[in-house]
């Protein structure tokens, strides 16, 4: 059965996509920890990140670096925190979260409630910085 991420990749459900390559896609998290919280996902549906083929894992990490630099240019935080948890959706993915301190990347804290307009503006900013 296709995951929610596979459905986003196939454009079966909407997402605020900020970047895409032949092997990866990045889109805003719908329950962000901070403005600019982005998910980076391989287009190959594999549950566990370390089960990805080495070339796909390499592509994913290099793509995530480019996305992180685009987010960083938006100045949502001092740094971009990186988390790979892999329990909530059975499709490998990387969380890129703008942070000012270590507690900004605690997934147990309440998520932001951003309007669609705010999310669209954030996505546009990141897209505009992606190289």
C-alpha positions in Angstrom: 0.0 0.0 0.0 1.3 3.4 -0.9 2.4 5.7 1.9 1.2 9.3 2.3 4.6 10.3 1.0 4.3 8.2 -2.2 0.9 9.8 -2.7 2.5 13.2 -2.5 5.3 12.2 -4.9 2.6 10.9 -7.3 0.7 14.2 -6.9 -2.4 12.3 -5.6 -2.6 14.5 -2.6 -1.4 18.1 -2.2 1.7 19.3 -0.5 3.8 22.4 -0.3 6.7 21.1 -2.4 9.8 23.3 -2.0 12.3 21.3 -4.1 12.5 18.2 -6.2 15.1 16.1 -8.1 15.0 12.9 -10.1 15.3 10.9 -6.9 14.1 13.1 -4.0 11.4 15.6 -3.0 11.1 18.1 -0.2 7.9 19.6 1.2 6.8 21.5 4.3 5.7 19.4 7.3 2.0 19.9 7.9 2.7 19.8 11.7 5.9 21.9 12.0 8.0 22.3 15.1 9.2 25.7 13.7 8.6 27.8 10.6 10.5 26.2 7.7 10.2 22.6 9.0 10.7 20.5 5.9 10.6 16.8 5.1 13.1 15.4 2.6 12.0 12.1 1.1 13.4 9.7 -1.4 11.1 8.9 -4.3 11.8 5.2 -3.7 9.4 3.9 -1.1 11.6 2.2 1.5 10.5 2.1 5.2 13.9 2.4 6.9 16.5 4.9 5.8 19.4 2.6 6.2 17.8 0.0 3.9 18.0 2.5 1.0 20.4 1.6 -1.8 23.7 3.4 -1.2 23.3 5.6 -4.2 19.8 6.7 -3.2 20.9 7.4 0.4 23.8 9.4 -1.0 21.4 11.4 -3.3 19.1 11.9 -0.3 21.8 13.3 1.9 23.2 15.6 -0.8 19.7 16.8 -1.7 18.9 17.4 2.0 22.1 19.6 2.2 20.9 21.8 -0.7 17.4 22.1 0.9 18.9 22.9 4.3 21.0 25.7 2.8 17.8 27.1 1.2 16.0 27.0 4.5 19.0 28.5 6.3 18.9 31.5 3.9 15.4 32.3 5.2 16.7 32.9 8.7 14.0 30.9 10.5 16.7 29.9 13.1 20.4 29.9 13.9 20.9 26.4 12.5 19.1 23.6 10.7 18.6 20.6 13.0 18.4 17.2 11.4 16.3 14.3 12.6 15.7 10.8 11.2 13.1 9.1 13.3 11.3 6.8 10.9 8.4 5.7 13.0 5.4 7.9 12.1 5.4 7.1 8.3 6.7 3.9 6.8 8.7 5.8 4.2 12.3 6.9 4.8 12.6 10.7 5.4 14.7 13.4 7.0 13.3 16.2 9.1 15.1 19.6 8.5 14.1 21.9 11.4 15.3 25.5 11.9 16.5 25.7 15.5 17.9 28.3 17.9 18.5 25.7 20.6 18.4 22.0 21.3 14.9 22.1 22.6 13.5 23.4 19.3 13.8 19.9 17.8 11.9 18.0 20.5 9.1 16.2 18.7 7.0 15.9 21.9 6.4 19.7 22.1 3.3 21.3 20.7 3.4 21.8 16.9 2.8 25.2 15.3 -0.6 26.2 13.9 0.2 28.1 10.8 -2.3 29.5 8.3 -2.3 28.4 4.7 -1.1 31.8 3.8 1.8 31.6 6.2 2.7 28.1 4.9 2.6 29.3 1.3 4.8 32.3 2.1 7.4 30.0 3.8 7.3 27.6 0.9 7.9 30.4 -1.6 10.9 31.7 0.5 12.5 28.3 0.6 11.8 27.7 -3.1 13.3 31.0 -4.0 16.6 30.1 -2.2 16.9 26.6 -3.6 19.8 26.2 -6.0 
